[in-house]
Amino acid sequence: MCDSLDKYEKGNAVKEHCILGYILFKFLLPKSDICKFILYHHNTYDVDYIINDIENPLESNIIKLADDISIYNIFNRQASVNDVIDFLNEISYMYNPNYLNRFLDTNAKMAIENVLNESYKENFWKEVDLLNYKVITIEDIILCLAFIIDCKCDITNFHSLSVSNTSCMLGKYFNLSENEYYNLKIGSLLHDIGKIAIPNEILKKEGPLTKAEFEIMKQHAVYTYEILSNLKHEHILNIASNHHEKLNGKGYPRGLSDLTLSEKIVAVADIFVALIQKRSYKDGFSKDKVIEILSNCANKGEIDGEVVKKVIENYDYLEKMNNQLYSLYNDEITLLYNEYNNLLSKL
């Protein structure tokens, strides 16, 4: 493993995923330096490599140190704490000596043990408020995740953002409490996070899915549940992972029928947005067609009739807000892609 990682880091340390991460965070958090940390998180300390004259912050090497420990653990599941420490010492030239020595001299054994036994997952969410500085908030991180999901699927639709936008507007019509509204916002933003585990050839297929492909696609709801289970937040977990459940129990992945109002809202918002948006295999449906489909689903007991009623009553406004969301981000996304391709050409 040491040899393979050593070879892996030779040459240009900036990789395609580093550039994508840099672009996303620069776009979403323009006043933050976090994007630079991500751009150079594969840079070794012994190589002074920069791209497009973008500053390489020393702190990016801390991310590399943590990233390498994680990679080592993935390929060496039976490794001990001492094995990891020996590994770091063998490739110590890759790291800022001050950072590495401070890590090894203080909490290295405890931190590595937490990685090996995976207790870091629970500890991270216990201390998640540590991220809630003025520079970046938990909401910012969630928004970044939603953008990543949309990038993997089809960023031009802003599906996750549109579903969250629609869900939040519907939530206001039902006078949700502040806490319920917050859970609805976060849950709806993350409802498709499981799609990061779905193959691109299925996510981006130009045309309807086959029955076998659709069965694979349906697994994204399972993956969403598994990923968000780490949050230890039941309401957000259920809002996100139950968006394909039906009130008649014929939905997926768990065949639930007893859904909360927030879960019902996201289920309807997801269908509404999918119907009005253009796809590679279809144009957006007309208002009459969307209302017909939603009404039929409600009549069959699949989705909540009261939520559908609110959509119909406020249809023009909801559609207008989604169009404005597209207009707001479309030009910036075009610039994002241009800069991404420009940086990629420099590798």
N, C-alpha and C positions, 0 to 999 in steps of 0.2 A: 504493500500500500504506500509506503514512504516513497519508493521509486516512482510509482505511477503518479502520485500527486506532484512529485518534483518535476516530472516530464510535462505534466498537465499545465504547470505554471510557467514553463519556459516560453520565450517569445513575447508577443503582445499580450499583456495581462488584461487589457480591456476587451471584453467579449460582447457579443450581441445583446445578451440579456442585461448586461451592465448598462449599455446605452439605452435600452428600453426603460429600465428603472430610472435612469437619470432624467430622461425626457418626461416621464410620467410625473415624477416628484417636482421637477422644475415647473411643469405646467400647473400642478395642483397647489404647490407651496412655493410660489415665486420668490418669497422673501426669506426662504430657508436655505441653508447650505447642505441640507440632507442629500440633495441630488448629487452633489460632488462625492460624498462618502460612498454612495451606491455605485457611481461611475468607476471608481478606482478600488473597489473592495476585493479585487483579485490581484492588485499590484503587490509585488514583493518589495520588501524594504530595500533590497540591494539593487533594484532597477528603478531609475528615475525616469519613468515613462509618463508622458502627458499627451493628451489629444486635443487639437484645436486650441491650444494655449489655455485650456481650462485648468485652473489650479488644482493640485492634488493635495488635499488636506491630510495631515499625518494621522488623524483619527480614523481614516478609512482602513488603516492597517489593523485597528482593533476589530473591525468587522471581519477582516480576512482571518484573523486568529480564531475568532468564534466559528466562522464558516468552516475552517479546516478541521477543527475539533469535531464538528457535526459530520463532515464528510468521512472522517476517519471512523467515527462510530458506526456509520451506515455500512461500511465495508468490513468492519471488524467487530461484529456483535458480541464476541466473547472477550473483548479487550478489557483489561483492568485499568484502574486509575494510573498506575505506574507505567503501563504500556503507552497510554496517551502522553504522559509527561516525557517519556523517553523519545517518543515520536516528535514532539515539539522541540526537544533539545537537538535532535538530529537535523532538523531543518530550521534551526534558529535564525539562520541568515535571512530568512524570508520576513522576519518580523523586526519592528522597532525594538531594540534591546531594552529600552526603558519600559515599554509596555509589557514585553514578555517577562522580564525579570520581576516586575511588580506583580504580575499575575501569578507567577510561579511561587513567589515568596509570601503571598498572602492567602487568597482563598481558592487557589487552583484545585486542590484536592476535593473540596466541597463542591465547587462548581462543576468539575468533571464528573463527580459521582452523581450529581443531579441530572447530568446529561445521560449517563450510562443507564441509570434506573428510570429515566424519563419523569422524575418527580418535578423537573423544571416546568412542566406544563402547568401544574397546579400552582407552583410558586409564582410563575409569571403573572397569572391572572389575579393572584392575591395582591401583587405589587403593581398592577397595571396603572395605577394613578401616578406612578413615577414618570409616565410618558406624558402626563397632562400638564405640560409646561405652556408658556405663552407662545412658544414657537410652533408647537403642534399639539393638537388635541386628539382624543380618541375618535371624535367625529371625523377629523381629517384623515386618520388612518383608515377608518371604515370607507370613506369616500374614495380613497386611493384603491382599496381592495375592489370596490365596485367598478372603478375604471379599468382595473386589470382584468376583471371578469368580462367586461364589455369589449376590451381589446382582443381577448382570446376568441370571443364569439364574432361580433361585428360591431366595431366601435361607432360606425356611422348611425346606428340606431339608438345608441345610449339606452339600451333596454333596461338595465338595472336602475339607472337614474330616473328613467321615465316611469317605471313601476313604482318607485319610491315617491316620486313627485305626485303621481296620481293617488297613491294610497294615502299620503298625507293630506291631500285636499279632501278626499272622501272622509278621512278621520275627523276633520274639522266639522263636516256636516253632521257627524254623529256626536259631536261635543265630547270627544275623548278627553280624559284627564291629562294633565301634563306628563305624567309618568307613562300612561298608555300611549300617548302620542310619540314620546321618545322611543319606546320599544317598537312601535310601528315603523318609525323612520329607519331605525337601525336594522330591524328584521327584514324590511322590504329591500333595503340596499343590498343585503347579503343573501337574498333568497336564491340566487343562482350561483353562489360560490362553489357549489359542487361541480359545476361545469369545467372547472380547471382540471378535473380528472377524466373528462370525456375526450376521446381522440379528435383532433382537428378535422380529420376527413369526414367526421359525422357532424360536428358543430358547424362547419362551413360548407357543407354539401350544397351544391346548386340544384335544388330540386327536393321533392318530398322524400322522406326517409322510408326505407323498406321496413317491414315488420320487425326484422331482426335488429336493424339499426335503431328503430324506435325503442326497443327494449333496452338497448344500451343507453340511449339518451335518457330514459326514465330513471336510470341509476343516479343521475345528478341530484335528485331529491334525497336519496340515501346518503350520498357523499356530503351534501349540505348538512344533514343531521349529524353525521360523524364528525365533520370538521368543527361545527359550532358547539358540539357537546363539551368541548374544552372550555367554553365560556362560562359554564356553570350558571347559565341564566336561562331558566326554563321558558320564560315568555318570548324572548328574542329567538331562542332555538325553535320553538314551535311555530312562531309567525313565519320564520324563514323556510323551515323544512316542510310545512304543511300546505304550501301554496298549490299543490296539485291534488290535494284531498277533496273529496266530494261529500256533500251533505247526505247523500244517499248511500254512503259507504263504498262507492265503486271507484274511488280515486286511488292514487298511489302516493307513496310506497307502502303505507300501512293500512289502507282501507278504513280510515277514521271517518266518523260522521259527526262527532260532537266537537265543533270548532268554536273558538271564541270570536267575538266581533272583529277583532284585529286580523285574525287568520282569514275570516270570510272576506274582509276588505282586500287583502293582498291577493287572494285567489281570484277575485273579480278583476282587480286592477291588472293582474298579469295577463288575463285573457283579453281585456279591453285594449291594452297596449299592443299585444301581439296582433290583434285584428286591424288596428289602425296603421300599424307600421308596414313599410314596404320590406319584402324579403327577396332573396335572390330568385325565388320561385313564384312570387306573387306580388301584386301591388297592394297597397293599403285598401281595405274594404270601405265602401260608402257608409255614410251614417245609417241609412235604412238597413243595410245588411248587418252592420255591427249590432244594432238594436235588436234585429231579428234573432241573431245568434245568441246574444246574451239572454234575451227573453225565453228562448227555447230551452236554454240550459237551466234557467231558473224554474221554468214550468216542469222540467223533468226532475227537479229536486237535486240538481247537481251543485248549484251555487245559490247564494242568498238573494231572495227576491227584493228585500228592502235595500240592499246595497246596489243591486241592478237598477232599482227605481231611482236612486240618487244619481247614478251614472246617466240615466236617460234624462232626468230633470236638468242636469248640468252638463249635458253632452258637449255643447258648443264651447263652453268655457274650458272643460277638461282637454278637449282637442286643441284649443288655442294655446293652453299652457304647455302642452307637449310640443307643439310647433315652435313656441318661443324657446323652449329648452334646446331644441335642435339648432335653432338660429344662433342662440347664445354660444354654443360650443363648436359649431361646425367650422367656422373660420379658424378658430384656435387649434382644432384638431388637424386641419390642413397644414398649419404651420408646424405642429408637432411632428407630423409625418415627414415634412420637408427637412426638418432639423435631424430627425432620426436617420433618414437616408443619407444626409450629408456626413454625419459622424460615422455611419457604417462604412461609407466609401473611403474613410481615412484609415481603416484597420489594415 
